[in-house]
């Protein structure tokens, strides 16, 4: 995971923070996976294996679409800046 990540658990609230960076798609996918899929400790091994395979596939899908969403948002912001004649800022963002 990118940046320094800290988790603080207070009751049923889990807080994820980073230092000098946003959350990576991988980190966000893990957070989503924690909410979407849970494996019980007393689940039969065969079912747990199937659930883990499902999680791996879902994680890959989430990362792919989160990366696509970030790219699309960046494209939209660059277009907005260019329309506002802020080409220098748009060029700097394009290089990020």
Secondary structure, 3 states (H helix, E strand, C coil): CCCCCEEEEECCEEEEECCCCCCCHHHHHHHHHHHHCCCCCCCCHHHHHHHHHHHHHHHHHHHHHHHHHHHHHHHHHHHHHHHCCCHHHHHHHHHC
